[in-house]
Amino acid sequence: MPVAKKTTQVARTPAKTGRRRSLLQRPAAAGEPLYRQLVQHLRADIVRGVFPVGSQLPTEEELAERFTVSRHTVREALRQLRADGLVSSRQGSGTTVMPPPASTPFNVHRVASIDELIAYAAESRYAIDRSDFVESDGLRLDEATLPPGQRWLRLQGYRLGEDNAAPPICWTEVLVAAEYAGVERMLERQRGPIWRIIEDIYGERMVEIEQMLRVLPVPDELAEGLQIEPGSSVVEVRRTYKNTSDKIAEISINLYPAEKFRFNMKLRRA
C-alpha cells in the first residue's frame, strides 16, 4: 500500500510595510538634485510637526533606508537643513530639530520650491475679518485676468505672529475658486497655507505658483490696521496658484509694511 507523502507547509513571513519610500518614485523638478528632494521632504515633515522642535531626526542610516538613497545624499540634505537653521548636529548626539531662527516676522522665506512656502504660513495665523462670494467680473485686480463668470470665495484679514500685541505681519486677501470654498470651515482649526488644505480636502495638486512683487502706497483704509502712517509704502506680494489642469485655484494678495519687509531668494544653476 503506497505511503502518503507528508507535505510540510512553510509559513511565509509577511512583507514589512514600514515607512520606507523611494524619492525616485516621486515626480521631481527636472534636474533637481536628489539631496534637494530629501531636504523638501524633511522640511515638510518638520513644519507639519512630524519631527517637533527638540526631537531628533532618524539616523543617517535610517534615513538612507527609509528613502532608498545613499548616505552621501542624506549627509548633503542634513548639511542644507543645518545651514537653514532647522536642525543642529553634534557628534554622538544625533540631529536635533531647532526652533525657528530669530528674525523679523515680516521675512518671506526662501522660495526655491513650492514646498518651502509651507513654513511661512505655518508660523503665522490668518485672522479673517470678512468673507463673501464675488464674481470675476466684479473684481479689479491690476495686471491679472480672471476667467469671466467665475465665482470666488473672498477672504480678507490680517496675518499675525505669535505675539498678539505685535503689529500684524501683513494684510491678506485670498480668492479661492468657488468649488474649493469648503476650505473656509477648516481655517479656524488648521494652520498652514490654504492651498495645502485644498490639496488635502479635494485631492488636488498645485503644480505652479506665479509670484509678483511691487511697491505701492498703503490703501487709506488699511494704514491703521497695519499700524503704519497713511501714505507709507507697502510691498504687495501676489501669488497665483494653479492645479494640474492649469486652472487657477487660489490667488493671494499680501501687503507688507515696506520698512519691515525682507525678501530672500536663492537661485541654483540647473
Salt bridges, closest charged atoms under 4 A:
ASP45 OD2 - ARG21 NH2 3.41
ASP45 OD1 - ARG48 NH2 2.60
GLU60 OE1 - ARG71 NE 3.47
GLU60 OE1 - ARG75 NE 3.17
GLU76 OE1 - ARG79 NH2 3.15
ASP84 OD2 - ARG43 NH2 2.65
ASP84 OD2 - ARG110 NH2 3.16
GLU116 OE2 - ARG36 NH2 2.85
GLU116 OE2 - ARG43 NH2 3.49
GLU116 OE2 - ARG110 NH2 3.39
GLU123 OE1 - HIS109 NE2 3.40
ASP132 OD2 - ARG130 NH2 3.00
ASP132 OD2 - ARG154 NH2 2.77
GLU135 OE2 - ARG151 NE 3.50
ASP142 OD2 - ARG214 NH2 3.22
GLU162 OE2 - ARG191 NH1 3.03
GLU179 OE2 - LYS247 NZ 2.21
GLU199 OE1 - ARG196 NE 3.47
GLU236 OE1 - ARG214 NE 3.00
GLU236 OE1 - ARG238 NH2 3.52
ASP246 OD1 - LYS242 NZ 3.84
